Amino acid sequence: MSKKTVVSVDLFCSKCRVKVMKQISTIEGINSIALDPSKNTATVIGEADPVCIIKQVRKFSKSAQITSIGPAKEEKKEEKKDACLSLPRTCQKCDVVWYVSDISYPHCNIL
């Protein structure tokens, strides 16, 4: 029997979402995964154990918690009217910063 597991996890940027999807998708017995960045939740439908799901999500975010577990129901999908025109900037956790220095160091004189 399929279960619907809702996990609350921080989904600040697109890189965070991809990392959470990769962690959850390694579990067997999952039919679908839906991320809701506005509510910071990941909804997993399938026969997978909720404890395994939360263990995988906590590898990315230690503050992840199970919000609800229940039977899977068919939900009516609404058409999205708002389109995202540009990708959001990455969060500080995922952002890679490159530092470039203007200081030129002298070459090695030993060689």
N, C-alpha and C positions, 0 to 999 in steps of 0.2 A: 504494500500500500504506500502510495506517495505521501510524503510529508512536506509541508511548507515551513521552512525555517527562516526566520528573519533575524539578521545579525546587524547590530549597530557598529559601524566602523567609520573612521575618519576618511572621507573621500574629498580631499581638497583640490586635487588637480587631475589631469588626464593620466599622468604617470602613476599616481596612487591607484586609480581605478584599474589600470592594466595590471599592476602588481597584485591587487586583490583578486582579480579574475584569474590570473595564472595560478595563484595559491589554491583557490577553490576548485579550479578545473582539474587538478591532479587527483581529486577524490573520485572514486568509482561509485556509480549508482545515482548520478545527478542527471536530471532531465533538462533543467533550465536554470540559468542564473540571471538575475536582474539587479542592476545597481541603480539606486536613486540618490544622486548627489545632493538634492535639495533636503532630503531627510537624513542623509548620511547612513543609509541602510543598504544591505545586500540581501536579496531574497533568493533562497535556494529551494528548488522544488525537485524532489526525487526521493529515493530510498536510502540515501546516505545518512549515517549516524550524525546527529547534531553535535555531538562531542568531537567527532573527527573534523567537522566543518569549523568549529570554533578554534580547534588546535591549529589548523592550517592558517586561519585568518590572523591568529595571534602571533604567527611568525612574522607578519608584516606590522601589525599594530597591537601593542600589548594591552591597549585599553578597549579592545573589542569585547562585546557582550552579546549574549543571545537575548533578543527582544521577545520573540514569541515562537512557539512551535504548535502546529496544528495541521489538520487535513488540508490537502491541496484542493483548491476550488478554482473553477474556470472564472477568470475575471474578464470583464468587458474592457477592451483596449480602446482608449480614446485617442483620436488623432492629435498629434502635436501641432499646435498653431505657431508656436515660436520656434524659429530656426536659429541655431547658433551660428553666427557669421564668422567668428574667429575662435581659435582655441584659447582657452584660458592659460595664463602664465602658470608655471609650475610652483608648487608650494616650497617653503624653505627646506623641508625635509628632503625633497627630491631634486632641488635645484643644485646644479653643479656650477661652481664659481671658479673662473680662471683668473689668476693674478698675473699681470704682466708688469715687469719692472723696467724703468727707464735707465737704471744704473747699469753701465757696462763694466764688466769685470775684466781686468787685464788677463791676457793669455798666460799660460804656464811658461815660465822662463827656463825650466829645467830641461825641457826637450829641445 
